[in-house]
Amino acid sequence: MQQRQPISVQPDLFAAPTAPRELSSDIGQHLLSLIEALLTEAAKKAREADHECHA
């Protein structure tokens, strides 16, 4: 006799979204500084690429 595979639990696509967890202020500050550094670097690269395009 063939055994059935267990049914895997799938998320309810129609469930109301849950509120995001609160991060500790240290982690939040660290994430903000990382995001700021990434945005600064991306802006710098975009300016360099723009300058090369117009040169």
MODELLER restraints for C-alpha pairs under 7 A, 6 or more apart:
rsr = mdl.restraints
at = mdl.atoms
